[in-house]
Amino acid sequence: MRAIRVASAALLTATALTLTAPPVSAAVAGEENITSFGFRVTPSAIAAGGQVTLSVDGCEHNAKVTSGVFDDVTIPKGQKTATAKVFWDAKPGAMYEVTFTCGPESGTTDLTIVGGGQSNPSHHPTPQHTRGVKAGVGGSSDGFDAHQIALGGALIAGVLGTAYYWTRRRTGQDGS
């Protein structure tokens, strides 16, 4: 009977630790953008129809910049910047991925569309505009919240305390 209690406590503890551990992908998510060249979009938040500056540093090739929110841009070798005009039909509140490619390397950053742009009835989307927005990043955060850490610690302490109680508990029914 004691072996069943110990196994149950161990399983309960392992389950609690698994459910409260942060996902491994969150630890390495920021590492995918390590490149030998620097890149940025200025500003990083803009209204539809606005103009952004695309910059690269240390790129020894022609740099190609692509996104679903503006036409593809090439920054020639030896130059550091180029501009792009955001599509008029870009959705306010959406986050678009901007990809910088320098030779065999690529890196990405985000461009957020804010507010409402001016309407441009003469603009007709072309197939290039149908690449879409960056999705699947909702709810991710860049840091730890003290409240979440305290709650996780309390849950783990509760599970460990319960496991200890059940493994040390003695009943008068089994003759122990």
Order of alpha helices (4+ residues) and beta strands (2+ residues): alpha-alpha-beta-beta-beta-beta-beta-beta-beta-beta-alpha
